Amino acid sequence: MYPQPIFVYTEQSPNPNSMKFVLNFELVPEGLSFDYPDVAAATTNGKASPLAADLFQFPHVQRVFIASNFVTVTKDDATDWGAVLYDTKQFLKIYFDQNQPIFANQTVDSNTTLVDTDTETIRKIKAVLDQYVRPAVESDGGAINFHSFDDESGTVKVLLQGSCSGCPSSTITLKAGIENLLTRMVPEVKTVLAEGV
């Protein structure tokens, strides 16, 4: 059951093809995110999302990302936001007004959870990502998750999702922002790479 009334507002992201649709309630617990690069991913068991699957029915929708209190929709290059923004926003409002489900089942996991096998360096990396990087990336309609760390090379791999996937400025953000911050705050880190972009 969602709160009534439902409010949806939009925020532009650095990726001109992605729009962040913000709601007045939490969709998923803080720190969790779900990225659907296509309709097949939205209908796969385990992380299936009727919301994402329904959004893919719009011909302009290329990717759906769900996190915190927002849904980021990435459109195709040919479509102008002015032509589809109102309809997409109205669809979300009606979807939640009708109490439709976000997920087919509540199987969730988090890449940022500390597990027993994490080294001290990995704990530091995850803490920096959670405290300093994640809020900024989420404000742009995306998410960042720790993927791996190689002790020998000092290379951190992260997963960029939502509006960060395919964003023209994501490489600059990764190198000038995230890498700079991590190398300063965690001396063992030498470089940061994006995985699966």
C-alpha positions in Angstrom: 0.0 0.0 0.0 1.5 3.3 -1.1 0.9 6.6 0.7 -1.9 8.8 -0.7 -1.7 11.2 -2.5 1.1 10.0 -4.8 3.5 12.8 -5.9 5.9 12.3 -8.8 8.4 15.0 -9.9 11.2 14.9 -12.4 14.9 15.8 -12.2 17.3 15.9 -15.1 20.4 13.9 -14.9 23.9 14.5 -16.4 22.9 11.9 -19.0 20.7 13.7 -21.5 18.8 10.5 -22.3 18.0 9.7 -18.7 15.3 11.3 -16.5 14.9 10.7 -12.8 11.2 10.3 -11.6 11.2 11.0 -7.9 8.3 9.8 -5.7 7.2 10.9 -2.2 7.9 7.4 -0.6 10.7 4.8 -0.5 10.6 2.2 -3.3 13.4 0.0 -2.0 15.5 0.1 1.2 18.4 2.6 1.3 21.5 1.2 -0.5 19.7 -1.2 -2.7 19.2 -0.7 -6.5 17.8 -2.6 -9.4 19.0 -2.1 -13.0 17.0 -3.4 -15.9 18.9 -2.9 -19.2 16.0 -4.6 -21.2 12.6 -6.2 -20.9 14.1 -9.7 -20.5 15.9 -8.5 -17.3 12.7 -7.1 -16.0 10.8 -10.4 -16.4 13.6 -12.7 -15.1 12.7 -14.5 -11.9 14.5 -13.4 -8.8 14.6 -9.7 -9.6 11.5 -9.5 -11.9 9.8 -6.1 -11.8 6.3 -5.6 -13.2 6.9 -1.9 -13.0 10.0 -2.1 -15.2 8.4 -4.5 -17.6 5.4 -2.2 -18.0 7.7 0.8 -18.6 9.4 -1.1 -21.4 6.0 -1.1 -23.2 6.8 2.5 -24.1 8.8 2.4 -27.4 11.2 5.1 -26.2 12.3 3.3 -23.0 15.7 1.7 -23.3 16.6 1.1 -19.6 14.9 1.3 -16.2 16.7 1.7 -12.9 14.9 1.6 -9.5 16.5 2.8 -6.3 15.7 4.6 -3.0 12.7 6.8 -3.9 13.1 7.2 -7.6 12.9 5.5 -11.0 15.4 6.5 -13.7 14.2 6.0 -17.2 16.7 6.0 -20.1 15.2 6.8 -23.5 16.4 6.2 -27.0 18.4 8.9 -28.9 15.6 9.6 -31.4 12.9 10.6 -28.9 12.8 14.1 -27.4 11.9 14.2 -23.7 9.3 16.9 -24.4 7.3 14.4 -26.4 7.2 11.7 -23.8 7.9 13.2 -20.4 4.3 13.9 -19.4 3.0 10.4 -20.5 5.8 8.7 -18.6 5.2 10.7 -15.5 1.4 10.1 -15.6 2.0 6.4 -16.2 4.0 6.2 -12.9 1.4 8.2 -11.0 -1.4 6.0 -12.1 0.6 2.8 -11.6 1.2 3.7 -7.9 -2.3 5.2 -7.4 -3.6 1.7 -8.4 -1.2 0.0 -5.9 0.6 -2.0 -8.6 3.6 -4.0 -7.4 7.2 -2.9 -8.0 8.7 -6.4 -7.8 7.2 -9.8 -8.5 8.8 -11.1 -5.3 10.9 -9.4 -2.7 14.2 -11.1 -3.4 16.8 -8.4 -2.8 20.5 -8.2 -2.2 23.1 -5.6 -1.8 26.6 -5.3 -3.2 27.6 -3.0 -0.4 27.0 -5.4 2.5 30.1 -6.1 4.5 30.7 -9.9 4.4 33.2 -11.9 6.4 35.6 -12.2 3.5 36.1 -8.5 3.1 39.6 -7.3 3.9 40.2 -4.1 5.8 41.0 -2.3 2.5 37.7 -3.5 0.9 35.8 -2.3 4.0 37.5 1.2 3.7 36.6 1.3 -0.1 33.0 0.4 0.6 32.7 2.9 3.4 34.1 5.7 1.1 31.7 4.7 -1.7 28.7 4.6 0.7 29.4 7.8 2.5 30.8 10.1 -0.1 30.1 8.8 -3.6 26.7 7.0 -3.4 24.7 10.1 -2.4 26.0 12.2 -5.3 25.5 9.4 -7.8 22.0 8.8 -6.6 21.1 12.5 -6.8 21.9 12.2 -10.5 19.6 9.2 -10.9 22.2 6.4 -10.8 24.0 4.1 -8.5 27.5 2.8 -7.8 28.3 -0.5 -6.3 31.6 -2.1 -5.3 32.6 -4.9 -7.7 36.1 -6.0 -6.8 39.6 -4.9 -5.6 42.9 -6.3 -6.8 45.6 -6.0 -4.1 48.5 -6.4 -6.5 47.5 -3.6 -8.9 45.5 -1.5 -6.5 42.6 -1.5 -9.0 39.0 -1.1 -7.8 36.2 -2.1 -10.1 32.8 -0.5 -9.6 29.4 -1.1 -11.2 27.7 2.1 -12.5 24.0 1.8 -13.0 20.9 3.9 -13.9 21.6 7.2 -15.6 25.4 6.5 -15.2 25.2 3.7 -17.7 26.2 5.2 -21.0 26.4 8.7 -19.7 28.9 10.9 -21.6 30.3 12.3 -18.4 30.6 9.0 -16.4 34.2 8.6 -17.5 35.1 12.0 -16.2 33.2 11.4 -13.0 34.9 8.1 -12.5 38.5 9.4 -13.1 38.3 13.0 -11.8 35.9 12.4 -9.0 35.7 8.8 -7.7 39.3 7.7 -8.4 40.7 11.0 -7.0 38.7 10.5 -3.8 39.5 6.8 -3.3 43.2 7.2 -4.0 43.4 10.0 -1.4 41.3 8.3 1.3 42.5 4.7 0.8 46.2 4.7 -0.1 46.1 1.1 -1.3 43.9 2.2 -4.2 45.8 3.2 -7.4 43.1 3.2 -10.1 39.3 2.8 -10.5 37.6 1.2 -13.4 33.9 0.8 -14.3 32.7 -2.7 -14.8 29.8 -3.6 -17.2 29.3 0.0 -18.7 
